[in-house]
Amino acid sequence: MSQTISNAFRGALSDSRSFKFLLGDIAKSFADIALKAVVKRLGDLVGGLVGNLFIATNPALTGVTPFAKGRVIAVLSYFPLGQGLGVMGEAGAEAVLPL
């Protein structure tokens, strides 16, 4: 946000625009930031609903827990690992972090 405000002030000074236009540019930038945040949230919500619907309607995925958004594992859990079995949560809480 500070970059947006700095650019607006710099543009107003260099283009000799009025303070009214400067405030308008700042308001447009804030509206753009808010709109992007809302659209991202809606996209996440719709994506989550579609993913849950897919998992719920696909019998092959029964019992599969997705970790695409990360998760904290606080109990002993086993997972497939290469040629064997992995263990997590055996010494307390551990985090799954998507890279």
Secondary structure, DSSP 4 states (H G I P E B T S, - for coil): -HHHHHHHHHHHHHHT--HHHHHHHHHHHHHHHHHHHHHHHHHHHHHHHHHHHHHHH-GGGTT----TT-EEE-S-EEEEETTEEEEESTTS-EEE---
